[in-house]
């Protein structure tokens, strides 16, 4: 009986970790996507031949999402 309780608890813990890290990955995807889309729209409105605003905002989105990931993993 005690073994079943331990395996259920362990499986639940693994599922919680999986859900937590999938949430973090989704959050990263959304942040990078929104920043890239905003940069694309700014470049489109300004008629830039070189899409430097898109590249800059995508890079800022990557750094920002990494910052949030590191902060959430620490906690």
PyMOL commands that set and color helices and strands:
alter all, ss='L'
color gray80, all
select helices_A, chain A and resi 2-46+52-74
alter helices_A, ss='H'
color red, helices_A
deselect
rebuild
show_as cartoon
